């Protein structure tokens, strides 16, 4: 029987993919994170992917079950940061790619 991938292992695997696409590892709020052009766009904390997206994308995710705004950032920034729990790892790659490209476009 295959052992399910942990959220940490999923983040590490996806972070490695992001780095081959031009991202770099960094630390944000004391957690492993990802940057592009010097701007953070994602980090991992407590089995959640914390990812920076557009305000509309975050609002759409928050309306989905289990996704919240990220409590790790100031209230004024929460509208662009979402917390996607481990049961959403299937979405993590798509969200990371979107966040990376968005930051690359404005960086």
C-alpha positions, 0 to 999 in steps of 0.5 A: 500500500502506498503511503500518502504524501505528507503536506510537507513533502508535497510542499517540498516537491512543489517548491523544487518544481518552482525553483526550476521555473525561476523561483528561489527558496527563502524564509518568511515569518520564520517559515520556508518560502518561495520568492521570485525577483526578490518578492515572496509569493508563498510559504509553508506553515502548519500543513498549509500553503500560504500563497499570495494571489489577486484579491479576487482569487483569494475571495473565490478561494475563501468562498470554497470550503476549508480555505481562509485568509492568512492570519500570518500577515497584517489585516490590510494584506490578508485580502491577497494571501490565502491559507490552503490546507493540506486537503487542498494539495491537489490545487497547490501546483496551480496556485503556486504557478499562478502566484509566481507568474503574477509576481514575475509580471509585477516584480 
